[in-house]
């Protein structure tokens, strides 16, 4: 089960806040560091949850408003065991992904990072107690990125001012930042190679 419908009519005002789970392996593979207050452009998808998974993530679901997340709402409708009534309020667990979503659509959005919580999983008889959230003070990826850091499974990120599709100026700014970060990584790699060659002399 990936979404729930309560049968009530949706409000006219689209929600401007989305909570997205950014898995550590996704970030370690292809992500760029982000921090509180930053404007980001992300690809979002919908986590596929069974009943137990829904119990784990129940407190962190996002309303899938058709004006803000139409692709995710279509995915929720397709995955629902029964067709929800027209205008029903649907909720789902949103994820940030660089690799697409299995059996679902993804949605590209721009947003402002309003809050970051470090997520770790632990065993508990009660599914609702299996997530441990710790507030992150600023950077999601201190010291350049904690890929493989013990106890870090990902981050629960609160996104505000969500817009889809992203405005062209934000897409352009994201491209410039990505090119700058790739250039910095390349320079660091070249310096490391020169240092290693120097050490062998």
Helices and strands as residue ranges (DSSP letters): E 4-9, E 17-23, H 24-30, E 39-46, H 51-57, G 58-60, E 62-63, H 70-79, E 88-92, E 94-96, E 107-121, G 127-129, E 131-135, G 142-144, E 154-163, H 168-199
